[in-house]
Amino acid sequence: MSCNYNYFDVNEYDELDYKEIGTVAFPISDEIIISEGPPQDGESYLQQVRLEARNYPNVFIADPKKIKFKNNGNSNSNNNNNNDSMIDEGEEDDSFLDNLPEDYRNLIQRRDEKVNECPEEYIPTKEWENKVLNDFTETRTQFEETLKDISNNNKDLSELKSKLPFRADLQAWKLFCLGNKNRSGTLPSFDVLKLLDYLTKNSLFEANVDWIENDTINEHQSKWLYALLCTIEYPLSPEVSSALHELYVKALKCRLCIHSVEEPILPHLNIIITVISSYFNQGYHD
């Protein structure tokens, strides 16, 4: 039995009109909006894929000479294809650590010592932590109750919602939350938070964590972080879980950088550390 194959020139294939190959499964807007950070919804993801695709040729040709294969030592002339592998299972590869920021490499190597480095007078008592957790639980309950009272006919809320930035416009959200040299940031409130959908709340929380710079969290930032922690829903998504741990690490580092137990930011940092560690179980435990 013979098979006939129709070969074609790769260069000719590159010039094909892809619109003629098939119908579009998910129609999206031709206007591509470039936003900061990862895509926030399905359409923005597809737009990003389309934008990235325009920068690549339609056909890639792999060069076998550039692919390094490792042999597990058991190959022979009859089973080379089965035993040749790009991964040598006999070696433990920890090279991924070299690609991490130095701060994270240090944390991985000595994470269990992190809390112990903190001066003892900076660490709150168990009674204080329990009170913080009770207050946090009560605040979350109050927020959940406010969600039941949202009315689509509330003109005040409709007007407020019209003033909020779009979900993907993180620069506008940063100005809204934290302000700048010429404008003060807005304090968080239930009225604002209950207007945000699930994706926006998570995105805003992750962004606020990213906006922490130079191991410094000010009181205004801590209020937004606490408010957004109150809105986090279970089960935790991988992105939120990662952001919680990142915030925990940054709060620890900020606490190590303060110079006195009298600094006003200390209780705010301890609240964040306590909530993440004991409520969300995303911290280091002895």
C-alpha positions as CSV (number, residue, x, y, z in Angstrom):
1,M,0.0,0.0,0.0
2,S,1.4,3.3,-0.9
3,C,0.6,6.8,0.3
4,N,0.8,10.0,-1.7
5,Y,1.8,13.1,0.2
6,N,1.5,16.6,-1.2
7,Y,4.5,18.7,-0.1
8,F,4.5,22.4,-0.1
9,D,7.0,25.2,0.2
10,V,7.2,26.7,3.7
11,N,7.7,30.2,2.3
12,E,4.5,29.8,0.4
13,Y,2.7,28.6,3.5
14,D,3.8,31.7,5.3
15,E,2.0,33.8,2.9
16,L,-1.4,32.1,3.2
17,D,-4.4,34.2,4.2
18,Y,-5.3,32.7,7.6
19,K,-8.8,34.3,7.5
20,E,-9.6,31.8,4.8
21,I,-8.6,28.7,6.8
22,G,-11.7,28.6,9.0
23,T,-14.2,30.6,10.9
24,V,-13.3,32.5,14.1
25,A,-14.3,30.5,17.2
26,F,-14.3,33.4,19.6
27,P,-14.9,36.8,17.9
28,I,-13.2,39.6,19.7
29,S,-12.7,43.3,19.1
30,D,-10.0,44.3,16.5
31,E,-9.0,47.1,18.9
32,I,-6.3,45.7,21.1
33,I,-5.9,47.4,24.5
34,I,-2.5,46.9,26.1
35,S,-2.9,46.8,29.9
36,E,-0.3,46.5,32.6
37,G,-0.1,43.1,34.3
38,P,-1.7,39.8,33.2
39,P,-5.0,39.6,31.3
40,Q,-8.0,40.2,33.6
41,D,-10.6,38.4,31.5
42,G,-11.0,36.0,28.5
43,E,-11.3,38.7,25.9
44,S,-8.1,40.6,27.1
45,Y,-6.3,37.3,27.1
46,L,-7.3,36.5,23.5
47,Q,-6.3,40.0,22.5
48,Q,-2.9,39.6,24.1
49,V,-2.5,36.3,22.3
50,R,-3.4,38.0,19.0
51,L,-0.9,40.8,19.7
52,E,1.9,38.4,20.5
53,A,1.1,36.2,17.4
54,R,1.6,39.2,15.1
55,N,5.2,39.3,16.2
56,Y,5.9,35.7,15.2
57,P,6.1,34.0,11.8
58,N,3.3,31.6,10.9
59,V,5.6,28.6,10.7
60,F,8.5,27.7,13.0
61,I,11.2,25.3,12.0
62,A,13.0,23.5,14.8
63,D,16.8,23.1,14.6
64,P,17.8,19.8,16.0
65,K,21.4,20.9,16.4
66,K,20.3,23.5,19.0
67,I,18.4,20.9,21.1
68,K,20.6,19.2,23.7
69,F,19.5,15.6,24.7
70,K,20.8,13.7,27.7
71,N,21.2,9.9,27.7
72,N,20.3,8.0,30.8
73,G,23.0,5.5,30.1
74,N,20.7,2.5,29.2
75,S,20.3,3.2,25.5
76,N,21.3,0.9,22.8
77,S,20.9,0.8,19.0
78,N,17.4,-0.6,19.4
79,N,15.9,1.8,21.9
80,N,17.7,5.1,21.4
81,N,14.4,6.9,20.8
82,N,12.9,5.7,24.1
83,N,15.9,6.4,26.3
84,D,17.2,9.7,25.0
85,S,15.7,12.5,27.0
86,M,16.0,16.2,27.5
87,I,15.9,15.6,31.3
88,D,18.4,13.6,33.2
89,E,16.5,12.1,36.0
90,G,19.7,11.1,37.8
91,E,20.7,14.7,38.4
92,E,18.9,17.1,40.8
93,D,18.6,20.4,39.0
94,D,18.3,23.4,41.3
95,S,19.3,25.9,38.6
96,F,15.9,27.4,38.9
97,L,17.1,29.1,42.1
98,D,19.6,31.1,40.0
99,N,16.7,32.7,38.1
100,L,14.9,33.9,41.2
101,P,15.5,37.4,42.6
102,E,18.2,37.4,45.3
103,D,15.7,38.3,48.0
104,Y,13.6,35.2,47.2
105,R,16.7,33.0,47.1
106,N,17.6,34.2,50.5
107,L,14.1,33.6,51.8
108,I,14.0,30.0,50.4
109,Q,17.4,29.2,52.0
110,R,16.6,30.5,55.4
111,R,12.9,31.1,55.6
112,D,12.6,29.3,59.0
113,E,14.9,31.9,60.5
114,K,13.0,34.9,59.2
115,V,10.6,35.4,62.1
116,N,13.4,34.7,64.7
117,E,15.4,37.6,63.3
118,C,12.8,40.0,64.4
119,P,13.3,41.7,67.7
120,E,11.2,40.1,70.3
121,E,9.5,43.4,71.3
122,Y,8.2,43.7,67.7
123,I,6.2,40.4,67.9
124,P,2.7,40.7,69.3
125,T,1.3,38.6,72.1
126,K,-1.1,35.7,71.4
127,E,-3.9,37.6,73.1
128,W,-3.3,40.6,70.8
129,E,-3.3,38.2,67.7
130,N,-6.5,36.6,68.8
131,K,-8.2,40.0,69.1
132,V,-7.0,40.9,65.6
133,L,-8.4,37.7,64.2
134,N,-11.7,38.2,65.9
135,D,-12.0,41.7,64.6
136,F,-11.0,40.6,61.1
137,T,-13.6,37.8,61.1
138,E,-16.2,40.3,62.2
139,T,-15.2,42.8,59.5
140,R,-15.4,40.1,56.8
141,T,-18.9,39.2,58.1
142,Q,-20.0,42.8,58.0
143,F,-18.7,43.1,54.4
144,E,-20.6,40.0,53.3
145,E,-23.8,41.4,54.8
146,T,-23.4,44.7,52.9
147,L,-23.2,42.7,49.6
148,K,-26.8,41.5,50.3
149,D,-28.0,45.1,50.4
150,I,-26.8,46.2,47.0
151,S,-29.6,47.7,45.0
152,N,-29.3,48.3,41.3
153,N,-31.6,51.3,41.7
154,N,-29.3,53.0,44.3
155,K,-28.4,56.3,42.5
156,D,-25.5,57.0,44.9
157,L,-23.8,53.7,44.2
158,S,-24.4,54.0,40.5
159,E,-22.7,57.4,40.5
160,L,-19.8,56.1,42.6
161,K,-19.4,53.1,40.3
162,S,-19.2,55.3,37.2
163,K,-16.2,57.1,38.8
164,L,-14.2,53.8,39.4
165,P,-11.4,52.9,37.0
166,F,-11.8,50.0,34.6
167,R,-10.5,46.7,35.9
168,A,-7.5,46.5,33.6
169,D,-6.4,50.1,34.1
170,L,-4.0,49.4,37.0
171,Q,-2.3,52.8,36.7
172,A,-5.7,54.5,37.2
173,W,-6.4,52.2,40.2
174,K,-3.0,53.1,41.7
175,L,-3.8,56.8,41.5
176,F,-7.3,56.1,42.9
177,C,-6.0,54.0,45.8
178,L,-2.6,55.6,46.7
179,G,-2.7,58.9,44.9
180,N,0.5,60.8,43.9
181,K,2.4,64.0,44.7
182,N,-0.5,66.1,43.4
183,R,-3.5,64.1,44.6
184,S,-4.3,62.2,47.8
185,G,-5.4,58.6,47.6
186,T,-8.9,57.4,48.4
187,L,-9.5,55.6,51.6
188,P,-11.1,52.1,51.2
189,S,-14.7,51.8,52.1
190,F,-17.4,49.1,52.0
191,D,-19.3,51.3,49.4
192,V,-16.3,51.0,47.0
193,L,-15.4,47.4,47.7
194,K,-18.9,46.0,47.3
195,L,-19.1,47.4,43.8
196,L,-16.1,45.3,42.7
197,D,-16.6,41.9,41.1
198,Y,-14.6,38.9,42.0
199,L,-11.9,39.4,39.4
200,T,-11.5,43.1,40.1
201,K,-11.1,42.5,43.8
202,N,-8.4,39.9,43.3
203,S,-6.6,41.9,40.6
204,L,-6.6,45.0,42.9
205,F,-5.3,43.0,45.8
206,E,-2.5,41.5,43.7
207,A,-1.7,45.0,42.3
208,N,-1.5,46.6,45.8
209,V,1.0,43.9,46.8
210,D,3.1,44.7,43.7
211,W,3.0,48.4,44.5
212,I,5.0,47.9,47.7
213,E,8.4,49.2,47.1
214,N,11.8,49.4,48.9
215,D,10.5,47.3,51.9
216,T,8.2,50.1,52.9
217,I,4.5,49.9,53.6
218,N,2.8,53.2,54.8
219,E,-0.3,53.4,56.8
220,H,-2.5,54.3,53.9
221,Q,-1.3,51.3,51.9
222,S,-1.9,49.0,55.0
223,K,-5.5,50.2,55.1
224,W,-6.1,49.2,51.5
225,L,-4.3,45.9,52.0
226,Y,-6.4,45.1,55.1
227,A,-9.7,46.1,53.3
228,L,-8.9,43.9,50.3
229,L,-7.9,41.0,52.6
230,C,-11.5,41.3,54.0
231,T,-12.9,40.7,50.5
232,I,-10.8,37.6,49.5
233,E,-13.0,34.6,48.9
234,Y,-12.4,30.9,49.3
235,P,-11.2,28.8,47.7
236,L,-8.0,30.8,47.1
237,S,-6.9,31.0,43.5
238,P,-3.2,30.2,42.9
239,E,-2.6,33.9,42.0
240,V,-4.2,35.1,45.3
241,S,-2.4,32.5,47.3
242,S,0.9,33.6,45.8
243,A,0.1,37.3,46.4
244,L,-0.8,36.5,50.1
245,H,2.5,34.8,50.6
246,E,4.3,37.6,48.8
247,L,2.6,40.2,51.0
248,Y,3.5,38.2,54.1
249,V,7.2,38.2,53.1
250,K,7.1,41.9,52.4
251,A,5.5,42.7,55.7
252,L,8.1,40.7,57.5
253,K,10.9,42.6,55.7
254,C,9.2,45.9,56.4
255,R,9.0,45.0,60.1
256,L,12.7,44.2,60.1
257,C,13.5,47.6,58.7
258,I,11.8,49.7,61.4
259,H,13.9,51.2,64.1
260,S,11.6,51.5,67.1
261,V,8.7,49.7,68.7
262,E,7.0,53.2,68.8
263,E,6.8,53.5,65.0
264,P,3.1,53.9,64.0
265,I,3.4,51.4,61.2
266,L,4.4,48.4,63.5
267,P,0.8,47.5,64.5
268,H,-0.4,47.7,60.9
269,L,2.4,45.3,59.8
270,N,1.6,42.9,62.7
271,I,-2.1,42.9,61.7
272,I,-1.2,41.9,58.1
273,I,1.3,39.3,59.3
274,T,-1.2,37.8,61.7
275,V,-4.1,37.7,59.3
276,I,-2.1,36.1,56.5
277,S,-0.4,33.6,58.8
278,S,-3.2,32.6,61.1
279,Y,-6.4,33.3,59.1
280,F,-5.3,32.4,55.6
281,N,-2.5,30.0,56.6
282,Q,-0.1,31.4,54.1
283,G,2.8,32.3,56.4
284,Y,5.8,30.4,57.9
285,H,4.9,28.3,60.9
286,D,7.3,26.9,63.5
